[in-house]
């Protein structure tokens, strides 16, 4: 099976799967700057030595995911096989090394990106988008617990693989908590249209839980702190780009099949200065 060297740029917040238990969608850049999606990856069940972080190079054997028509979608050839963990690309010199891979192909017009996604001969499902203006960051309540059917299926599957019954398995198998809010960016691009896209990023989910703990369980304070990070800091003070991905279910049917799967926010550079060498 072919090996791919990938700079990890995206890890989504875990979701439940009746077949694979708890899953994280991982995506990143090859050395030529092209996108690749790796799915499914039961990230939290990987051995600690194989728990890669964002902006870290990994080498993994992959094969085209035949159950996913999206051209960037691959799956691990063997989920039990070792992932080679390599160096981390740091943020030095205004994220110069990260920009070398992440900003090779940037979209500025959301209408054009959607047209590419809908075109079967192109079928773009992963992209870097530069908003013209970020208008708002929205926090809205949603389902507070995982779907009971999926959760029961995960617990039953875990019990079959262990020495415990389902009741005991519920006690020790700690699934990632469901974030009880949906967070979205409201923005425009060069087409002039205002759009609202949901954010499904690992970092955002973990930030919410950390803020909630520091706020002694006050959800309103936690949501405000998340907004401060994603809107007041990233959108207003940084040079924000959005990593977008389509969902397989809605790629061909939704008017806009993209969601925000990650953010890229290097410091703003003084336009009067020369860019730093990559």
MIDOSE-1310 file (N, C-alpha, C; in nm, 2 decimals, decimal comma, always signed):
residues 278
xxxx	+0,08/-0,12/+0,00/+0,00/+0,00/+0,00/+0,09/+0,13/+0,00; +0,05/+0,23/-0,07/+0,13/+0,35/-0,08/+0,14/+0,42/+0,06; +0,26/+0,48/+0,09/+0,27/+0,56/+0,21/+0,26/+0,71/+0,17; +0,20/+0,78/+0,26/+0,18/+0,92/+0,24/+0,25/+1,00/+0,35
xxxx	+0,32/+1,10/+0,32/+0,38/+1,19/+0,42/+0,29/+1,31/+0,43; +0,23/+1,33/+0,55/+0,12/+1,43/+0,56/+0,15/+1,53/+0,68; +0,13/+1,65/+0,65/+0,14/+1,75/+0,76/+0,00/+1,77/+0,81; -0,02/+1,73/+0,93/-0,16/+1,73/+0,99/-0,20/+1,88/+1,02
xxxx	-0,31/+1,92/+0,96/-0,36/+2,05/+0,98/-0,50/+2,06/+1,04; -0,57/+1,94/+1,04/-0,71/+1,94/+1,08/-0,74/+1,81/+1,16; -0,80/+1,83/+1,28/-0,86/+1,72/+1,35/-0,99/+1,77/+1,40; -1,10/+1,70/+1,36/-1,23/+1,75/+1,40/-1,26/+1,69/+1,54
xxxx	-1,37/+1,75/+1,60/-1,41/+1,70/+1,73/-1,47/+1,56/+1,71; -1,45/+1,47/+1,81/-1,49/+1,33/+1,79/-1,64/+1,32/+1,77; -1,68/+1,22/+1,68/-1,82/+1,19/+1,66/-1,84/+1,04/+1,69; -1,96/+0,99/+1,70/-1,98/+0,85/+1,73/-2,01/+0,78/+1,60
xxxx	-1,97/+0,65/+1,59/-2,00/+0,57/+1,48/-2,03/+0,43/+1,53; -2,14/+0,37/+1,48/-2,19/+0,24/+1,53/-2,09/+0,14/+1,48; -2,01/+0,16/+1,38/-1,92/+0,06/+1,33/-1,78/+0,08/+1,39; -1,73/+0,21/+1,40/-1,60/+0,23/+1,44/-1,59/+0,29/+1,58
xxxx	-1,70/+0,31/+1,65/-1,70/+0,37/+1,79/-1,69/+0,52/+1,78; -1,57/+0,57/+1,82/-1,55/+0,71/+1,83/-1,45/+0,75/+1,72; -1,48/+0,85/+1,63/-1,40/+0,88/+1,52/-1,36/+1,03/+1,51; -1,24/+1,05/+1,46/-1,20/+1,19/+1,43/-1,16/+1,19/+1,28
xxxx	-1,21/+1,29/+1,21/-1,17/+1,32/+1,08/-1,04/+1,40/+1,08; -0,94/+1,34/+1,01/-0,81/+1,40/+1,00/-0,78/+1,45/+0,86; -0,72/+1,56/+0,84/-0,68/+1,61/+0,71/-0,55/+1,69/+0,72; -0,48/+1,69/+0,61/-0,36/+1,77/+0,61/-0,31/+1,79/+0,47
xxxx	-0,18/+1,84/+0,46/-0,12/+1,87/+0,34/-0,01/+1,78/+0,30; +0,00/+1,74/+0,18/+0,11/+1,67/+0,13/+0,23/+1,77/+0,11; +0,34/+1,72/+0,07/+0,46/+1,81/+0,05/+0,44/+1,91/-0,06; +0,35/+1,87/-0,16/+0,32/+1,96/-0,27/+0,21/+2,06/-0,24
xxxx	+0,16/+2,06/-0,12/+0,05/+2,15/-0,08/-0,09/+2,10/-0,11; -0,11/+1,98/-0,17/-0,24/+1,93/-0,19/-0,30/+1,87/-0,07; -0,43/+1,87/-0,06/-0,50/+1,82/+0,06/-0,52/+1,66/+0,05; -0,52/+1,60/+0,17/-0,56/+1,46/+0,18/-0,64/+1,45/+0,31
xxxx	-0,75/+1,37/+0,30/-0,84/+1,34/+0,42/-0,81/+1,19/+0,46; -0,80/+1,17/+0,58/-0,78/+1,03/+0,63/-0,90/+1,00/+0,72; -0,98/+0,90/+0,68/-1,10/+0,87/+0,76/-1,14/+0,73/+0,72; -1,17/+0,64/+0,82/-1,19/+0,67/+0,96/-1,06/+0,65/+1,04
xxxx	-1,04/+0,74/+1,15/-0,93/+0,72/+1,24/-0,99/+0,72/+1,38; -0,98/+0,61/+1,46/-1,02/+0,61/+1,60/-0,91/+0,68/+1,68; -0,90/+0,81/+1,67/-0,78/+0,88/+1,72/-0,75/+0,85/+1,87; -0,86/+0,86/+1,95/-0,84/+0,85/+2,10/-0,81/+0,71/+2,14
xxxx	-0,83/+0,61/+2,05/-0,79/+0,47/+2,09/-0,65/+0,43/+2,04; -0,59/+0,52/+1,96/-0,45/+0,50/+1,92/-0,36/+0,49/+2,04; -0,25/+0,41/+2,02/-0,15/+0,40/+2,12/-0,09/+0,55/+2,14; -0,05/+0,58/+2,26/-0,01/+0,72/+2,28/+0,11/+0,76/+2,19
xxxx	+0,19/+0,67/+2,15/+0,30/+0,70/+2,06/+0,25/+0,74/+1,92; +0,13/+0,70/+1,89/+0,07/+0,73/+1,76/-0,03/+0,84/+1,76; -0,04/+0,91/+1,87/-0,13/+1,02/+1,88/-0,07/+1,15/+1,83; -0,07/+1,17/+1,71/-0,01/+1,29/+1,64/-0,08/+1,41/+1,68
xxxx	-0,01/+1,52/+1,67/-0,07/+1,65/+1,70/-0,08/+1,74/+1,57; -0,15/+1,85/+1,58/-0,16/+1,94/+1,46/-0,03/+2,00/+1,43; +0,00/+2,02/+1,30/+0,12/+2,07/+1,25/+0,24/+1,98/+1,28; +0,21/+1,85/+1,27/+0,32/+1,75/+1,28/+0,31/+1,66/+1,16
xxxx	+0,43/+1,63/+1,11/+0,44/+1,54/+0,99/+0,42/+1,40/+1,04; +0,34/+1,32/+0,96/+0,33/+1,18/+0,99/+0,35/+1,11/+0,85; +0,39/+0,98/+0,86/+0,39/+0,89/+0,75/+0,30/+0,77/+0,78; +0,21/+0,75/+0,69/+0,11/+0,64/+0,71/+0,08/+0,57/+0,58
xxxx	+0,06/+0,44/+0,58/+0,01/+0,37/+0,47/-0,14/+0,39/+0,45; -0,18/+0,44/+0,33/-0,32/+0,46/+0,31/-0,36/+0,40/+0,17; -0,49/+0,39/+0,16/-0,55/+0,34/+0,03/-0,67/+0,43/+0,01; -0,71/+0,44/-0,12/-0,83/+0,52/-0,15/-0,95/+0,47/-0,08
xxxx	-1,03/+0,55/-0,02/-1,15/+0,51/+0,05/-1,26/+0,49/-0,05; -1,28/+0,37/-0,09/-1,38/+0,33/-0,19/-1,52/+0,36/-0,15; -1,55/+0,38/-0,02/-1,68/+0,41/+0,02/-1,71/+0,56/+0,03; -1,61/+0,64/-0,02/-1,62/+0,79/-0,02/-1,58/+0,84/-0,15
xxxx	-1,67/+0,90/-0,23/-1,65/+0,94/-0,36/-1,56/+1,07/-0,37; -1,54/+1,13/-0,26/-1,46/+1,26/-0,26/-1,32/+1,23/-0,29; -1,26/+1,30/-0,38/-1,13/+1,26/-0,43/-1,02/+1,27/-0,33; -1,03/+1,35/-0,23/-0,92/+1,37/-0,13/-0,93/+1,26/-0,02
xxxx	-1,03/+1,18/-0,02/-1,06/+1,08/+0,09/-0,98/+0,95/+0,08; -0,90/+0,92/+0,18/-0,83/+0,80/+0,19/-0,85/+0,74/+0,33; -0,82/+0,62/+0,34/-0,83/+0,55/+0,47/-0,70/+0,48/+0,51; -0,67/+0,46/+0,64/-0,55/+0,38/+0,67/-0,56/+0,24/+0,61
xxxx	-0,45/+0,19/+0,56/-0,45/+0,06/+0,50/-0,48/-0,04/+0,61; -0,42/-0,02/+0,73/-0,44/-0,11/+0,85/-0,44/-0,02/+0,97; -0,56/-0,01/+1,04/-0,58/+0,08/+1,15/-0,48/+0,05/+1,26; -0,44/-0,08/+1,27/-0,35/-0,12/+1,38/-0,21/-0,09/+1,35
xxxx	-0,18/-0,06/+1,22/-0,04/-0,04/+1,18/+0,02/+0,09/+1,24; +0,15/+0,09/+1,27/+0,21/+0,20/+1,33/+0,21/+0,32/+1,24; +0,19/+0,44/+1,29/+0,20/+0,56/+1,22/+0,34/+0,62/+1,26; +0,41/+0,66/+1,16/+0,55/+0,71/+1,19/+0,53/+0,86/+1,22
xxxx	+0,56/+0,90/+1,34/+0,55/+1,04/+1,39/+0,68/+1,11/+1,36; +0,67/+1,22/+1,30/+0,79/+1,30/+1,26/+0,79/+1,44/+1,33; +0,86/+1,53/+1,27/+0,88/+1,66/+1,34/+0,76/+1,75/+1,33; +0,75/+1,84/+1,43/+0,65/+1,94/+1,44/+0,69/+2,07/+1,36
xxxx	+0,60/+2,12/+1,28/+0,63/+2,25/+1,21/+0,58/+2,36/+1,30; +0,68/+2,44/+1,36/+0,64/+2,54/+1,45/+0,59/+2,67/+1,39; +0,56/+2,77/+1,48/+0,50/+2,90/+1,43/+0,61/+3,01/+1,41; +0,73/+2,97/+1,41/+0,84/+3,07/+1,40/+0,83/+3,16/+1,28
xxxx	+0,88/+3,28/+1,28/+0,88/+3,37/+1,17/+0,74/+3,39/+1,11; +0,64/+3,42/+1,20/+0,51/+3,45/+1,15/+0,45/+3,33/+1,07; +0,48/+3,21/+1,12/+0,42/+3,09/+1,07/+0,47/+3,06/+0,93; +0,59/+3,10/+0,90/+0,64/+3,10/+0,76/+0,64/+2,95/+0,70
xxxx	+0,69/+2,86/+0,78/+0,70/+2,72/+0,73/+0,56/+2,66/+0,71; +0,47/+2,69/+0,80/+0,33/+2,64/+0,79/+0,26/+2,70/+0,66; +0,29/+2,83/+0,64/+0,23/+2,90/+0,52/+0,28/+2,83/+0,39; +0,40/+2,78/+0,40/+0,46/+2,72/+0,28/+0,38/+2,61/+0,22
xxxx	+0,31/+2,54/+0,31/+0,22/+2,43/+0,27/+0,08/+2,47/+0,27; +0,03/+2,55/+0,37/-0,11/+2,57/+0,38/-0,17/+2,68/+0,28; -0,08/+2,77/+0,24/-0,13/+2,88/+0,15/-0,09/+2,87/+0,01; -0,07/+2,75/-0,04/-0,03/+2,73/-0,18/-0,15/+2,75/-0,27
xxxx	-0,27/+2,72/-0,22/-0,39/+2,74/-0,31/-0,50/+2,79/-0,22; -0,53/+2,92/-0,22/-0,63/+2,98/-0,14/-0,74/+3,03/-0,22; -0,86/+3,01/-0,17/-0,99/+3,06/-0,24/-1,03/+3,19/-0,17; -1,08/+3,28/-0,25/-1,13/+3,41/-0,20/-1,27/+3,43/-0,24
xxxx	-1,33/+3,34/-0,31/-1,47/+3,35/-0,36/-1,54/+3,22/-0,33; -1,64/+3,23/-0,24/-1,71/+3,11/-0,19/-1,80/+3,05/-0,30; -1,85/+3,14/-0,39/-1,94/+3,09/-0,50/-1,85/+3,00/-0,59; -1,73/+3,04/-0,62/-1,65/+2,97/-0,71/-1,61/+2,83/-0,65
xxxx	-1,58/+2,83/-0,52/-1,55/+2,71/-0,45/-1,66/+2,61/-0,45; -1,78/+2,66/-0,43/-1,90/+2,57/-0,43/-1,92/+2,51/-0,57; -1,90/+2,59/-0,67/-1,91/+2,54/-0,81/-1,81/+2,43/-0,84; -1,69/+2,45/-0,79/-1,59/+2,34/-0,80/-1,63/+2,22/-0,73
xxxx	-1,69/+2,23/-0,61/-1,73/+2,11/-0,54/-1,84/+2,04/-0,61; -1,93/+2,11/-0,68/-2,05/+2,05/-0,74/-2,01/+1,99/-0,88; -1,90/+2,04/-0,94/-1,85/+1,99/-1,07/-1,79/+1,85/-1,05; -1,85/+1,75/-1,11/-1,80/+1,61/-1,09/-1,66/+1,59/-1,14
xxxx	-1,62/+1,67/-1,24/-1,49/+1,66/-1,29/-1,38/+1,73/-1,20; -1,42/+1,81/-1,11/-1,33/+1,87/-1,01/-1,36/+1,82/-0,87; -1,48/+1,84/-0,82/-1,52/+1,78/-0,69/-1,44/+1,82/-0,57; -1,40/+1,94/-0,56/-1,32/+1,99/-0,45/-1,40/+1,97/-0,32
xxxx	-1,34/+1,90/-0,22/-1,40/+1,88/-0,09/-1,32/+1,93/+0,03; -1,20/+1,98/+0,00/-1,12/+2,04/+0,11/-1,06/+2,16/+0,05; -1,05/+2,27/+0,13/-1,00/+2,40/+0,07/-0,96/+2,49/+0,18; -0,88/+2,59/+0,14/-0,84/+2,70/+0,23/-0,91/+2,82/+0,17
xxxx	-0,99/+2,89/+0,26/-1,07/+3,01/+0,22/-1,02/+3,13/+0,30; -1,00/+3,24/+0,23/-0,97/+3,37/+0,30/-1,10/+3,45/+0,30; -1,16/+3,47/+0,41/-1,28/+3,56/+0,42/-1,25/+3,70/+0,39; -1,34/+3,77/+0,32/-1,32/+3,92/+0,30/-1,34/+3,99/+0,43
xxxx	-1,45/+3,95/+0,50/-1,48/+4,01/+0,63/-1,55/+3,91/+0,72; -1,51/+3,89/+0,84/-1,58/+3,81/+0,94/-1,67/+3,90/+1,02; -1,80/+3,87/+1,00/-1,90/+3,96/+1,06/-1,94/+3,92/+1,20; -1,94/+3,79/+1,23/-1,99/+3,75/+1,36/-1,94/+3,61/+1,39
xxxx	-1,95/+3,57/+1,52/-1,92/+3,44/+1,57/-2,04/+3,40/+1,65; -2,11/+3,29/+1,61/-2,24/+3,26/+1,67/-2,23/+3,14/+1,76; -2,30/+3,14/+1,87/-2,30/+3,02/+1,96/-2,45/+2,99/+1,98; -2,49/+2,87/+1,95/-2,64/+2,83/+1,96/-2,65/+2,70/+2,03
xxxx	-2,75/+2,68/+2,12/-2,77/+2,55/+2,19/-2,81/+2,45/+2,09; -2,76/+2,32/+2,11/-2,80/+2,21/+2,03/-2,83/+2,09/+2,12; -2,84/+1,97/+2,07/-2,86/+1,85/+2,15/-2,75/+1,84/+2,25; -2,78/+1,81/+2,37/-2,68/+1,80/+2,48/-2,62/+1,67/+2,50
xxxx	-2,68/+1,56/+2,44/-2,62/+1,43/+2,45/-2,61/+1,36/+2,32; -2,53/+1,26/+2,31/-2,52/+1,19/+2,19/-2,64/+1,11/+2,16; -2,67/+1,08/+2,03/-2,78/+1,00/+1,99/-2,78/+0,86/+2,07; -2,89/+0,83/+2,14/-2,89/+0,71/+2,23/-2,86/+0,58/+2,15
xxxx	-2,92/+0,57/+2,03/-2,90/+0,45/+1,95/-2,75/+0,43/+1,92; -2,68/+0,54/+1,87/-2,54/+0,52/+1,84/-2,46/+0,49/+1,97; -2,49/+0,56/+2,08/-2,42/+0,54/+2,20/-2,43/+0,40/+2,25; -2,56/+0,34/+2,24/-2,58/+0,20/+2,29/-2,50/+0,11/+2,20
xxxx	-2,50/+0,14/+2,07/-2,42/+0,05/+1,97/-2,27/+0,05/+2,00; -2,22/+0,17/+2,04/-2,08/+0,18/+2,07/-2,05/+0,10/+2,20; -2,13/+0,11/+2,30/-2,11/+0,04/+2,43/-2,12/-0,11/+2,40; -2,22/-0,15/+2,32/-2,23/-0,30/+2,30/-2,11/-0,35/+2,22
xxxx	-2,06/-0,27/+2,13/-1,94/-0,31/+2,05/-1,82/-0,32/+2,15; -1,80/-0,23/+2,24/-1,69/-0,23/+2,33/-1,70/-0,35/+2,42; -1,83/-0,38/+2,47/-1,85/-0,49/+2,56/-1,81/-0,63/+2,49; -1,84/-0,64/+2,36/-1,80/-0,76/+2,29/-1,65/-0,78/+2,28
xxxx	-1,58/-0,67/+2,28/-1,43/-0,67/+2,27/-1,36/-0,68/+2,40; -1,44/-0,69/+2,51/-1,37/-0,69/+2,64/-1,43/-0,80/+2,73; -1,38/-0,81/+2,85/-1,43/-0,91/+2,95/-1,55/-0,86/+3,03; -1,60/-0,74/+3,00/-1,70/-0,69/+3,08/-1,84/-0,69/+3,01
xxxx	-1,95/-0,69/+3,09/-2,08/-0,68/+3,02/-2,11/-0,53/+2,99; -2,22/-0,51/+2,93/-2,25/-0,37/+2,88/-2,26/-0,27/+3,00; -2,32/-0,31/+3,11/-2,33/-0,22/+3,22/-2,20/-0,18/+3,28; -2,11/-0,28/+3,29/-1,97/-0,24/+3,34/-1,90/-0,16/+3,23
xxxx	-1,92/-0,19/+3,11/-1,85/-0,11/+3,00/-1,89/+0,03/+3,01; -2,02/+0,06/+3,03/-2,06/+0,20/+3,04/-1,98/+0,28/+3,15; -1,94/+0,21/+3,25/-1,87/+0,27/+3,36/-1,72/+0,31/+3,33; -1,66/+0,23/+3,24/-1,52/+0,26/+3,22/-1,49/+0,32/+3,08
xxxx	-1,58/+0,30/+2,99/-1,55/+0,35/+2,85/-1,60/+0,50/+2,85; -1,50/+0,59/+2,85/-1,53/+0,73/+2,85/-1,53/+0,79/+2,71; -1,65/+0,81/+2,66/-1,67/+0,87/+2,53/-1,64/+1,02/+2,54; -1,60/+1,08/+2,44/-1,58/+1,23/+2,44/-1,72/+1,29/+2,47
xxxx	-1,72/+1,39/+2,55/-1,85/+1,45/+2,59/-1,90/+1,53/+2,47; -2,03/+1,53/+2,45/-2,08/+1,61/+2,34/-2,09/+1,76/+2,37; -2,04/+1,84/+2,29/-2,05/+1,99/+2,31/-2,19/+2,03/+2,29; -2,26/+2,09/+2,39/-2,40/+2,12/+2,38/-2,43/+2,25/+2,31
xxxx	-2,33/+2,30/+2,23/-2,35/+2,42/+2,15/-2,29/+2,40/+2,01; -2,35/+2,47/+1,91/-2,30/+2,48/+1,78/-2,24/+2,62/+1,76; -2,11/+2,62/+1,72/-2,04/+2,75/+1,69/-2,03/+2,77/+1,54; -2,05/+2,89/+1,50/-2,04/+2,92/+1,36/-1,98/+3,06/+1,33
xxxx	-1,91/+3,07/+1,22/-1,86/+3,20/+1,17/-1,97/+3,25/+1,07; -1,99/+3,38/+1,07/-2,07/+3,46/+0,97/-1,97/+3,55/+0,90; -1,96/+3,53/+0,77/-1,86/+3,61/+0,69/-1,90/+3,63/+0,55; -1,82/+3,72/+0,48/-1,84/+3,74/+0,34/-1,71/+3,70/+0,27
xxxx	-1,72/+3,68/+0,14/-1,60/+3,66/+0,05/-1,61/+3,76/-0,06; -1,53/+3,74/-0,16/-1,53/+3,83/-0,28/-1,66/+3,83/-0,36; -1,75/+3,73/-0,34/-1,87/+3,73/-0,41/-1,98/+3,82/-0,34; -1,94/+3,87/-0,23/-2,03/+3,97/-0,16/-2,14/+3,91/-0,08
xxxx	-2,16/+3,77/-0,08/-2,26/+3,71/-0,01/-2,23/+3,68/+0,14; -2,33/+3,70/+0,22/-2,31/+3,67/+0,37/-2,34/+3,52/+0,39; -2,25/+3,45/+0,46/-2,27/+3,31/+0,48/-2,24/+3,28/+0,63; -2,30/+3,17/+0,67/-2,29/+3,12/+0,81/-2,25/+2,97/+0,80
xxxx	-2,12/+2,94/+0,85/-2,08/+2,80/+0,84/-2,04/+2,75/+0,98; -2,09/+2,63/+1,02/-2,06/+2,57/+1,14/-1,91/+2,53/+1,15; -1,86/+2,54/+1,27/-1,72/+2,50/+1,30/-1,72/+2,37/+1,37; -1,65/+2,27/+1,32/-1,63/+2,14/+1,39/-1,48/+2,11/+1,40
xxxx	-1,42/+2,18/+1,50/-1,28/+2,17/+1,52/-1,25/+2,12/+1,65; -1,15/+2,03/+1,66/-1,11/+1,97/+1,79/-1,07/+2,08/+1,89; -1,00/+2,18/+1,84/-0,95/+2,28/+1,93/-1,06/+2,36/+1,99; -1,17/+2,39/+1,91/-1,28/+2,46/+1,96/-1,35/+2,39/+2,07
xxxx	-1,38/+2,26/+2,05/-1,44/+2,17/+2,15/-1,37/+2,17/+2,28; -1,24/+2,15/+2,27/-1,16/+2,14/+2,39/-1,15/+2,28/+2,46; -1,15/+2,38/+2,38/-1,15/+2,52/+2,44/-1,28/+2,54/+2,52; -1,39/+2,50/+2,47/-1,52/+2,51/+2,54/-1,51/+2,44/+2,67
xxxx	-1,47/+2,32/+2,67/-1,46/+2,24/+2,80/-1,37/+2,30/+2,90; -1,25/+2,35/+2,85/-1,16/+2,41/+2,94/-1,21/+2,54/+3,00; -1,28/+2,62/+2,92/-1,34/+2,75/+2,97/-1,45/+2,72/+3,06; -1,53/+2,61/+3,04/-1,64/+2,58/+3,13/-1,59/+2,54/+3,27
xxxx	-1,48/+2,47/+3,27/-1,42/+2,43/+3,40/-1,37/+2,55/+3,47; -1,30/+2,64/+3,40/-1,25/+2,76/+3,47/-1,36/+2,85/+3,51; -1,48/+2,84/+3,45/-1,60/+2,93/+3,48/-1,69/+2,86/+3,58; -1,64/+2,75/+3,64/-1,72/+2,67/+3,74/-1,85/+2,63/+3,69
xxxx	-1,85/+2,59/+3,56/-1,98/+2,53/+3,51/-2,07/+2,64/+3,45; -2,03/+2,76/+3,44/-2,12/+2,87/+3,38/-2,11/+2,86/+3,23; -2,21/+2,81/+3,16/-2,20/+2,79/+3,02/-2,19/+2,92/+2,94; -2,26/+3,02/+2,99/-2,26/+3,15/+2,93/-2,12/+3,22/+2,93
xxxx	-2,06/+3,20/+3,04/-1,92/+3,25/+3,05/-1,83/+3,18/+2,95; -1,84/+3,04/+2,95/-1,76/+2,96/+2,86/-1,78/+3,00/+2,72; -1,90/+3,02/+2,67/-1,93/+3,06/+2,54/-1,87/+3,19/+2,51; -1,88/+3,28/+2,60/-1,82/+3,42/+2,58/-1,67/+3,41/+2,57
xxxx	-1,60/+3,32/+2,64/-1,46/+3,30/+2,63/-1,42/+3,24/+2,50; -1,50/+3,15/+2,45/-1,47/+3,09/+2,32/-1,49/+3,20/+2,21; -1,59/+3,28/+2,22/-1,61/+3,39/+2,13/-1,48/+3,49/+2,13; -1,43/+3,52/+2,25/-1,32/+3,61/+2,26/-1,20/+3,55/+2,18
xxxx	-1,18/+3,42/+2,19/-1,07/+3,36/+2,12/-1,09/+3,36/+1,97; -1,21/+3,31/+1,92/-1,24/+3,29/+1,78/-1,28/+3,41/+1,71; -1,33/+3,51/+1,78/-1,38/+3,63/+1,71/-1,29/+3,75/+1,74; -1,28/+3,79/+1,87/-1,20/+3,90/+1,91/-1,05/+3,89/+1,88
xxxx	-1,00/+3,77/+1,89/-0,86/+3,75/+1,87/-0,83/+3,70/+1,72; -0,88/+3,58/+1,69/-0,85/+3,52/+1,56/-0,90/+3,61/+1,44; -1,03/+3,65/+1,45/-1,09/+3,72/+1,33/-1,05/+3,86/+1,33; -1,03/+3,93/+1,44/-1,00/+4,07/+1,44/-0,85/+4,11/+1,45
xxxx	-0,78/+4,03/+1,52/-0,64/+4,06/+1,54/-0,54/+3,98/+1,46; -0,58/+3,87/+1,41/-0,50/+3,78/+1,33/-0,53/+3,78/+1,18; -0,45/+3,72/+1,10/-0,47/+3,70/+0,96/-0,54/+3,57/+0,94; -0,68/+3,57/+0,95/-0,75/+3,45/+0,96/-0,78/+3,39/+0,82
xxxx	-0,76/+3,26/+0,81/-0,80/+3,17/+0,70/-0,88/+3,06/+0,76; -0,98/+3,01/+0,67/-1,06/+2,90/+0,72/-1,03/+2,77/+0,64; -1,01/+2,66/+0,71/-1,00/+2,53/+0,64/-1,14/+2,48/+0,63; -1,18/+2,45/+0,51/-1,32/+2,40/+0,49/-1,32/+2,26/+0,43
xxxx	-1,42/+2,19/+0,47/-1,44/+2,05/+0,42/-1,59/+2,03/+0,39; -1,62/+1,95/+0,30/-1,76/+1,91/+0,27/-1,79/+1,78/+0,36; -1,92/+1,76/+0,39/-1,96/+1,64/+0,45/-2,00/+1,54/+0,33; -1,97/+1,42/+0,34/-2,00/+1,32/+0,24/-2,15/+1,32/+0,21
xxxx	-2,23/+1,32/+0,32/-2,38/+1,31/+0,30/-2,44/+1,43/+0,22; -2,38/+1,55/+0,24/-2,44/+1,67/+0,18/-2,36/+1,73/+0,06; -2,25/+1,66/+0,03/-2,16/+1,72/-0,07/-2,24/+1,75/-0,20; -2,32/+1,66/-0,25/-2,39/+1,68/-0,38/-2,53/+1,74/-0,37
xxxx	-2,58/+1,75/-0,25/-2,72/+1,79/-0,23/-2,74/+1,93/-0,16; -2,65/+1,97/-0,07/-2,67/+2,09/+0,00/-2,63/+2,21/-0,09; -2,70/+2,32/-0,08/-2,66/+2,44/-0,16/-2,52/+2,48/-0,12; -2,48/+2,47/+0,00/-2,34/+2,49/+0,04/-2,30/+2,38/+0,13
xxxx	-2,22/+2,28/+0,08/-2,19/+2,16/+0,15/-2,07/+2,17/+0,25; -2,01/+2,29/+0,26/-1,89/+2,31/+0,34/-1,92/+2,34/+0,48; -1,83/+2,30/+0,57/-1,83/+2,34/+0,71/-1,68/+2,38/+0,74; -1,66/+2,45/+0,85/-1,53/+2,49/+0,89/-1,47/+2,38/+0,97
xxxx	-1,36/+2,32/+0,93/-1,30/+2,21/+1,00/-1,17/+2,25/+1,07; -1,13/+2,37/+1,05/-1,01/+2,42/+1,12/-0,98/+2,57/+1,08; -0,89/+2,63/+1,16/-0,86/+2,77/+1,14/-0,71/+2,78/+1,12; -0,67/+2,88/+1,05/-0,53/+2,91/+1,03/-0,51/+3,06/+1,05
xxxx	-0,44/+3,10/+1,16/-0,44/+3,24/+1,20/-0,30/+3,30/+1,24; -0,22/+3,31/+1,14/-0,09/+3,37/+1,17/-0,10/+3,52/+1,20; +0,00/+3,57/+1,26/+0,00/+3,72/+1,29/-0,02/+3,80/+1,17; -0,08/+3,91/+1,18/-0,09/+4,00/+1,06/+0,05/+4,06/+1,04
xxxx	+0,08/+4,07/+0,91/+0,21/+4,13/+0,87/+0,19/+4,27/+0,83; +0,29/+4,36/+0,86/+0,29/+4,50/+0,81/+0,30/+4,50/+0,66; +0,20/+4,55/+0,59/+0,21/+4,54/+0,44/+0,32/+4,62/+0,38; +0,38/+4,71/+0,46/+0,49/+4,79/+0,41/+0,62/+4,72/+0,41
xxxx	+0,62/+4,60/+0,48/+0,75/+4,53/+0,49/+0,75/+4,41/+0,39; +0,86/+4,37/+0,36/+0,88/+4,26/+0,27/+0,84/+4,13/+0,34; +0,78/+4,03/+0,27/+0,74/+3,91/+0,33/+0,87/+3,83/+0,37; +0,85/+3,76/+0,48/+0,96/+3,68/+0,53/+0,99/+3,56/+0,43
xx	+1,11/+3,52/+0,41/+1,14/+3,41/+0,32/+1,09/+3,28/+0,37; +1,03/+3,19/+0,29/+0,98/+3,07/+0,33/+1,09/+2,96/+0,35
